[in-house]
Amino acid sequence: MNRNEQLFERAQRSIPGGVNSPVRAFRSVGGTPPFIARAQGALLWDEDGRRYIDLVGSWGPMIIGHAHPAVIKAVQTAAARGLSFGAPTEAEVEFAERIVSLMPSIEQLRLVSSGTEAAMSAIRLARGATGRDRIIKFEGCYHGHADGLLVKAGSGALTLGHPSSAGVPADVARHTMVLDYNDCQQLHDAFRLHGSQIAGVIVEPVAGNMNLVRGSGEFLRTLRELCTRHGALLVFDEVMSGFRVALGGAQQLTGISADITVLGKVIGGGMPLAAFGARRDVMRHISPLGPVYQAGTLSGNPIAVACGLATLELIVQPGFYEALAGRTRLLTEGLVQAARARRISFSADAVGSMFGLYFSDKAPTSYRDVMQCDRDRFNRFFHAMLARGVYLAPSAFEAGFVSSEHDEALIAQILGAAAEAFDALG
Ligand SMILES: *Cc1c(COP(=O)(O)O)cnc(C)c1O
């Protein structure tokens, strides 16, 4: 047994499944997850000393790569001044001002420690601000693991939602309607039937938790119009797409503004930091200004904020996103070419530095499409890549991420590994 295998066995004795977040356990692809010892730039090293080119980036945050010297220095400086005060700091204000200046739909925001907390609080805010209970979400979108968001469609899309996890009361799930992503007709029907009861709609404008699926312009415009017409709040969950697909997130790319925006991942640069923000007239409902309760002992933690600020400092540099998107296209186009040369049914898509790989002839537009992709082929491709030192997300239902540390030489190495991996598929 190598050290990874020993650690995985040991981990399973004291931690359920050996992991602190389920996808890390490799259940979908099988095998033993590498235990990571350290990371630098675009590279990871596991406990057996194996090197990997990282295309997961901690599931999104590591847009400038791992252990960037400027970020590490900011974190060390902040840590030396004390780890947590439970009191306001100047850095939090600076951080909030930065986000406000970069995202036009946000006039005020509240910092929290995880995307789950931020999405949960955004839903409570939408309900508190509208005085309504019902929310809409879409199949295949993930918004963290709060009760009301772990819901699947009932017998039909326009019926009451059902819990998608044990432990979620049916009474909670029934307030969530689950519709098909990119389906405008269902949206019209849902608002026609229930418009006056809908507090808000939460959506990933670029979905990244069912592999990568783009929200169509028509879909997002329809959402915007229906929410406005019926007095519901449109919540864009940009935990993944924010500061990833563009500096101003999906809202910049699509030109469509949300009422409430949920942020996480990149804004914390790898530390536990997330946020939700909106116009002032919406945010005034949050305590202590208004009656919607929300709080957190470690919210706005000084180390996390220092890490986020140092990360933002680097990504606002001119040309940063263009270069990153170019490198990502190089990767996806190279993969498609390699697969095509071998007559493998494969496609790829990218929005900014977020990408999707699909063992199917074309990019999916819904959860149903994603389910049609060849999962067995993905799993074999995944292991062939891992064996060649390329670390992809261990599931066919996750997006991948390129960082500014993935230079052309590393992209070429990935494409070389992929050519061999495609050959190995047979
Ligand atoms: C990752 C993610 C979340 C949850 O964030 P956590 O920090 O893992 O709680 C919520 N929404 C989206 C779109 C995400 O990608």
Ligand as a Chemical Component Dictionary entry (heavy atoms), coordinates in Angstrom:
data_LIG
# 
_chem_comp.id                   LIG 
_chem_comp.type                 NON-POLYMER 
_chem_comp.pdbx_formal_charge   0 
_chem_comp.three_letter_code    LIG 
# 
loop_
_chem_comp_atom.comp_id 
_chem_comp_atom.atom_id 
_chem_comp_atom.alt_atom_id 
_chem_comp_atom.type_symbol 
_chem_comp_atom.charge 
_chem_comp_atom.model_Cartn_x 
_chem_comp_atom.model_Cartn_y 
_chem_comp_atom.model_Cartn_z 
_chem_comp_atom.pdbx_ordinal 
LIG C1 C1 C 0 -19.463 25.958 -4.385 1  
LIG C2 C2 C 0 -20.811 26.536 -4.600 2  
LIG C3 C3 C 0 -21.678 26.834 -3.537 3  
LIG C4 C4 C 0 -21.381 26.416 -2.122 4  
LIG O1 O1 O 0 -20.274 27.069 -1.601 5  
LIG P1 P1 P 0 -19.520 26.416 -0.321 6  
LIG O2 O2 O 0 -18.477 27.430 0.002  7  
LIG O3 O3 O 0 -18.997 25.099 -0.788 8  
LIG O4 O4 O 0 -20.545 26.273 0.744  9  
LIG C5 C5 C 0 -22.847 27.479 -3.805 10 
LIG N1 N1 N 0 -23.185 27.815 -5.050 11 
LIG C6 C6 C 0 -22.398 27.544 -6.111 12 
LIG C7 C7 C 0 -22.815 27.968 -7.468 13 
LIG C8 C8 C 0 -21.192 26.884 -5.917 14 
LIG O5 O5 O 0 -20.436 26.579 -6.975 15 
# 
loop_
_chem_comp_bond.comp_id 
_chem_comp_bond.atom_id_1 
_chem_comp_bond.atom_id_2 
_chem_comp_bond.value_order 
_chem_comp_bond.pdbx_ordinal 
LIG C1 C2 SING 1  
LIG C2 C3 SING 2  
LIG C2 C8 DOUB 3  
LIG C3 C4 SING 4  
LIG C3 C5 DOUB 5  
LIG C4 O1 SING 6  
LIG O1 P1 SING 7  
LIG P1 O2 DOUB 8  
LIG P1 O3 SING 9  
LIG P1 O4 SING 10 
LIG C5 N1 SING 11 
LIG N1 C6 DOUB 12 
LIG C6 C7 SING 13 
LIG C6 C8 SING 14 
LIG C8 O5 SING 15 
# 
